[in-house]
Amino acid sequence: MTEQDEQGWRPKALRDGDEPDPRFTLANERTFLAWIRTSLGLTAGAVAMEAFAGDEIPEIIRTPLACILLVLAALLAVVAFRRWIRIEASMRHQQPLPVPQASILLVLGIAIGAVLLIVAILGNTYA
């Protein structure tokens, strides 16, 4: 059995350096899973908006908002995986942890979605 077989599948960034304390690796994994849950929540919100909002929110607002949420969910899942790899590699090489780029993406996406939803609610109230 080769060393690669013993380690299982590992991205290139995780094949060298010193193995970090398992507690830190598991904490990093829990954070990754939290970002994935957020991504799934955004996906569920987009589906719910498109399926159940009906006439409450005009289609011209509802469909773009649902699409924004879906794009944000997809981007967040990719960024979460990239962040997990980068943090694991940083821990293996005793380097500072990278800046959490996913937070910026999430804040901007939710802010844009919230503004669109406010416009839809106010537009429906005064119409």
C-alpha positions, 0 to 999 in steps of 0.5 A: 500500500502506498502512502497516497492509499493510506491517506485517502484522497487529499487535495494537493494543498493538504499533502505536505506540511505537518498534520494539525491538531485534530481539534483544529481540523474538526473545527475547520470542518464544522465551519465549512459545514456551517457555510454549506448549511447557509448555502442550502438555506439560501437555496431553500429560500429561493425555491420557496420565494418562487414557489409560494410567493405567488402574487404577493411579490411581483414576478419582475422582482420575485424571479430576479431575487430568487436567481440572486439567492441561487447564484449566491448559494452556489458561489457560497458553496464554492467559496466555503470549500476553497476556504476550508482548503486554504485554512487547512493548508495554513494550519499545516504550514503554521501560517496566518489564517486567510481573510474570510472572503465568504463573509463579504460575499454573503453580506453583499448578496443578502443586502442586495436581496433585502433591498429588492424585497423591500422594494417589492413589499413597498411596491405592493403596499402602495399599489 
